[in-house]
């Protein structure tokens, strides 16, 4: 906080130096509006910049899943400061229908909105789905917070591992210290912990290699308001693998996917629903393969970053 005046001063100098009066100058602002950015953005708007906000979360709801007082307090102030978007924005990008409605209410419908869900580089993933003779590896990647339902996935895996002797669960990503401790404690209690493999946080290359080698990616979520406000970041990548994905019914997931056609959709927060979906895939490999192929088609049609980039450019040019 003591260094904020220096940061603001240096940022203003950089903004003034970069500004070109004979061109359209755009700031693409990704992340929460906070005290480190609101002052420079006000200055940028006066200079003539078009400011585009990319809104991915409802930070008011984020307080409900915060483990620490610092995160709770930060979410509170971010939520309050974010109201100023309506005075700064030339355009707003939203990742979900919920956030679209929230931003419409905030701005009175006077600022252009662009719906853009998660993006995926299709070239990072094999064109074919599962190549092994049987489905064995369940895969999870992401954060390990309250909304993510990792403990629920572990409950379902214990049930599955008792019936299917060859399956294993591979996880990657990270969360806050409390969430990770809860995860490790739960794994330690599992009678099948020797088949649960936590890889830690991976670089992009290792992550894509691991994801491409998995059989059933799992996009689990708990049934929380925060989970329904945004959109699952990894879902597009999971679908792009061509593998059958188990996905919780949260946010706009059903806007893109149909149960047992392009994914196995399950009730959020239910380990029994995950178990039933996984059991179906394990016992019906041909149906699983078809679901994976159709899921990849959805990823290419709805989440392809090249097409999204074209749509985004059109939106920015229109401002």
C-alpha positions in Angstrom: 0.0 0.0 0.0 2.9 2.4 0.7 4.2 1.9 -2.8 0.9 2.6 -4.5 1.6 6.2 -5.4 4.8 5.2 -7.1 3.0 2.4 -9.0 0.3 4.9 -10.1 2.8 7.5 -11.2 4.9 5.0 -13.2 1.7 3.5 -14.8 0.5 6.9 -15.8 3.8 7.7 -17.5 3.6 4.3 -19.4 0.1 5.0 -20.5 0.8 8.4 -21.8 3.9 7.2 -23.6 2.0 4.4 -25.3 -1.0 6.5 -26.3 -1.3 7.2 -30.1 -3.9 9.9 -30.8 -4.3 8.8 -34.5 -5.3 5.2 -33.6 -7.8 3.4 -31.5 -6.1 2.8 -28.1 -7.5 -0.1 -26.1 -6.8 -1.4 -22.7 -7.9 -5.0 -22.2 -8.3 -5.4 -18.5 -8.3 -8.9 -17.2 -8.7 -9.4 -13.5 -10.5 -7.7 -10.6 -10.6 -3.9 -10.5 -8.8 -2.9 -7.3 -7.0 0.1 -5.8 -3.8 -0.6 -7.7 -5.6 -0.2 -11.0 -8.6 2.1 -10.6 -6.6 5.3 -10.5 -4.5 4.6 -13.6 -7.6 3.5 -15.5 -9.4 6.7 -14.7 -6.3 8.5 -16.1 -6.3 6.3 -19.2 -10.0 7.0 -19.9 -9.2 10.8 -19.8 -6.4 10.3 -22.2 -8.8 8.6 -24.7 -8.2 4.9 -24.2 -11.1 2.5 -24.7 -11.2 0.2 -21.7 -12.5 -3.3 -22.1 -13.1 -5.4 -18.9 -12.9 -9.2 -19.0 -15.2 -10.3 -16.1 -14.7 -13.9 -15.0 -16.1 -14.0 -11.4 -18.6 -12.5 -9.0 -16.2 -11.4 -6.3 -19.2 -10.8 -3.9 -19.8 -14.6 -4.0 -16.1 -15.3 -3.7 -16.3 -14.3 0.0 -18.4 -17.4 0.6 -15.6 -19.7 -0.4 -12.6 -17.8 1.2 -10.6 -19.7 3.7 -8.5 -16.7 5.0 -9.5 -13.3 6.4 -7.2 -11.7 3.9 -8.9 -13.3 0.9 -12.3 -12.5 2.4 -11.4 -8.8 3.0 -9.8 -8.5 -0.5 -13.0 -10.0 -2.1 -15.1 -7.5 -0.2 -13.2 -4.5 -1.4 -12.9 -5.8 -5.0 -16.6 -6.2 -5.0 -17.2 -2.6 -3.9 -14.6 -1.1 -6.2 -15.8 -3.1 -9.2 -18.9 -0.9 -9.2 -16.7 1.7 -10.9 -16.5 -0.4 -14.0 -19.7 1.3 -15.2 -17.9 4.7 -15.3 -14.7 3.4 -16.9 -15.8 0.7 -19.4 -16.2 1.1 -23.1 -17.0 -2.6 -23.3 -17.3 -5.6 -21.1 -16.6 -9.3 -21.8 -18.4 -11.9 -19.7 -17.7 -15.6 -19.3 -21.2 -16.7 -18.2 -24.9 -15.8 -18.6 -25.0 -15.0 -14.8 -22.3 -12.4 -15.2 -23.9 -11.0 -18.3 -27.1 -10.3 -16.3 -25.0 -8.8 -13.4 -23.2 -6.5 -15.8 -26.4 -5.4 -17.5 -27.8 -4.4 -14.2 -24.6 -2.6 -13.1 -24.4 -0.6 -16.3 -28.1 -0.2 -17.0 -27.6 -1.8 -20.4 -25.6 1.2 -21.6 -22.3 -0.5 -22.2 -21.8 -3.1 -24.9 -21.3 -6.7 -23.7 -19.6 -9.6 -25.4 -20.2 -13.2 -24.2 -17.0 -15.3 -24.5 -16.7 -18.5 -22.5 -13.5 -20.5 -22.1 -11.0 -20.7 -24.9 -9.0 -23.7 -26.1 -6.2 -24.2 -28.6 -7.4 -27.2 -30.4 -3.9 -27.9 -31.9 -2.7 -28.8 -28.4 -4.8 -32.0 -28.4 -5.0 -35.2 -30.3 -7.7 -35.5 -33.0 -8.6 -38.9 -31.7 -10.0 -39.9 -28.4 -9.0 -42.8 -26.2 -6.5 -45.1 -27.9 -6.1 -47.7 -25.2 -8.2 -50.8 -25.1 -9.9 -49.8 -21.9 -10.7 -46.8 -19.8 -8.6 -46.6 -16.7 -7.3 -43.2 -15.8 -9.6 -40.5 -14.3 -8.1 -37.0 -14.5 -8.7 -33.8 -12.6 -6.9 -30.5 -13.1 -7.5 -27.1 -11.6 -7.8 -25.4 -8.2 -8.7 -27.3 -5.0 -11.1 -24.8 -3.4 -14.5 -25.3 -1.9 -16.3 -24.8 -5.3 -14.2 -27.5 -7.1 -15.7 -30.6 -5.4 -12.4 -32.5 -5.3 -13.3 -34.2 -2.1 -16.6 -35.3 -3.7 -14.6 -36.7 -6.6 -12.4 -38.7 -4.1 -15.6 -40.1 -2.5 -16.8 -41.3 -5.9 -13.4 -42.7 -6.8 -13.3 -44.8 -3.6 -16.6 -46.4 -4.6 -15.4 -47.0 -8.1 -12.0 -48.4 -7.1 -13.7 -51.0 -5.0 -15.5 -52.3 -8.1 -13.0 -51.6 -10.8 -9.6 -52.9 -9.9 -7.6 -51.3 -12.7 -8.7 -47.7 -12.5 -6.6 -44.8 -11.0 -7.1 -41.1 -10.4 -4.5 -38.5 -11.4 -4.8 -34.9 -10.2 -2.8 -31.8 -10.9 -3.1 -28.1 -9.9 -3.0 -26.4 -6.6 -5.1 -24.5 -4.1 -4.6 -22.5 -0.9 -2.8 -24.2 2.0 -6.0 -25.1 3.9 -7.6 -26.7 0.8 -4.5 -28.6 0.0 -4.2 -30.0 3.6 -7.9 -31.1 3.5 -7.1 -32.8 0.2 -4.0 -34.6 1.4 -5.8 -35.7 4.6 -8.7 -37.1 2.6 -6.3 -39.0 0.2 -4.5 -40.5 3.3 -7.8 -41.9 4.5 -8.6 -43.6 1.2 -8.3 -47.4 1.2 -7.2 -46.9 -2.5 -4.6 -44.2 -1.9 -2.0 -46.2 -3.8 -4.1 -45.5 -6.9 -4.4 -41.8 -6.4 -1.6 -39.8 -8.0 -1.2 -36.1 -7.3 1.3 -34.5 -9.8 1.4 -31.1 -8.3 1.4 -27.9 -10.4 2.7 -28.6 -13.9 4.0 -26.4 -16.7 1.9 -26.2 -19.9 3.8 -28.9 -21.8 3.7 -31.5 -19.1 0.1 -30.7 -18.3 -1.0 -31.2 -21.9 0.9 -34.4 -22.2 -0.7 -35.7 -19.0 -4.2 -34.6 -20.1 -3.8 -36.2 -23.5 -2.8 -39.5 -21.9 -5.9 -39.6 -19.5 -9.0 -41.5 -20.3 -11.9 -39.7 -18.4 -11.4 -36.1 -17.5 -13.5 -35.0 -14.6 -14.8 -31.4 -14.3 -16.4 -31.6 -10.8 -18.0 -28.8 -8.9 -19.8 -28.4 -5.6 -23.3 -26.9 -5.6 -22.3 -23.4 -4.6 -23.4 -20.0 -6.0 -19.8 -19.1 -6.8 -19.4 -22.2 -9.0 -22.6 -21.2 -10.9 -21.5 -17.6 -11.4 -18.4 -18.2 -13.6 -17.6 -21.0 -16.0 -15.3 -24.0 -15.6 -12.0 -23.0 -17.0 -10.7 -26.5 -17.9 -13.9 -27.7 -19.5 -13.0 -26.7 -23.0 -9.6 -28.3 -22.8 -11.1 -31.5 -21.4 -13.6 -31.7 -24.2 -10.8 -31.0 -26.8 -9.1 -34.2 -25.9 -11.8 -36.2 -27.5 -12.2 -38.2 -24.3 -15.6 -38.7 -22.5 -15.9 -35.9 -19.9 -17.8 -36.1 -16.6 -19.0 -32.5 -15.9 -21.1 -31.1 -13.2 -24.2 -29.2 -14.1 -23.2 -25.7 -13.2 -23.3 -22.3 -14.8 -23.8 -22.5 -18.6 -22.5 -26.1 -19.0 -25.9 -27.2 -20.3 -25.9 -24.4 -22.8 -23.2 -26.3 -24.7 -23.4 -29.9 -23.6 -26.1 -32.6 -23.7 -26.0 -35.5 -21.2 -24.8 -38.8 -22.6 -24.4 -37.2 -26.0 -21.5 -34.9 -25.7 -20.6 -35.4 -22.0 -21.7 -37.1 -18.9 -23.5 -34.4 -17.0 -23.9 -34.9 -13.2 -25.6 -33.1 -10.3 -23.1 -30.7 -8.7 -22.0 -31.8 -5.3 -23.1 -35.5 -5.7 -20.5 -38.3 -5.4 -23.2 -40.8 -6.3 -23.9 -39.0 -9.6 -20.2 -39.1 -10.4 -20.1 -42.8 -9.6 -23.1 -43.6 -11.8 -21.6 -41.6 -14.8 -18.2 -43.2 -14.4 -19.7 -46.6 -14.1 -21.6 -46.1 -17.3 -18.4 -45.1 -19.2 -16.4 -47.9 -17.8 -19.0 -50.5 -18.8 -19.8 -49.0 -22.2 -16.5 -48.2 -23.9 -18.1 -47.7 -27.4 -20.6 -45.3 -26.1 -17.8 -43.5 -24.1 -15.8 -43.2 -27.3 -18.8 -41.6 -29.2 -19.4 -39.2 -26.3 -15.8 -38.1 -26.4 -15.8 -37.5 -30.2 -19.0 -35.4 -29.9 -17.5 -33.5 -27.0 -14.5 -32.6 -29.1 -16.9 -31.3 -31.8 -18.5 -29.0 -29.2 -15.1 -27.8 -28.1 -14.1 -26.9 -31.7 -17.5 -25.2 -32.4 -17.9 -23.3 -29.2 -14.5 -22.8 -27.5 -11.9 -22.6 -30.4 -9.6 -19.8 -29.6 -9.1 -18.8 -33.2 -12.8 -18.1 -33.8 -13.2 -16.5 -30.5 -10.3 -14.2 -31.3 -12.0 -13.1 -34.5 -15.2 -12.5 -32.7 -13.4 -10.5 -30.0 -11.6 -8.4 -32.5 -14.9 -7.6 -34.2 -16.3 -6.5 -30.8 -13.3 -4.3 -30.0 -13.4 -2.6 -33.4 -17.1 -1.8 -32.9 -16.5 0.2 -29.7 
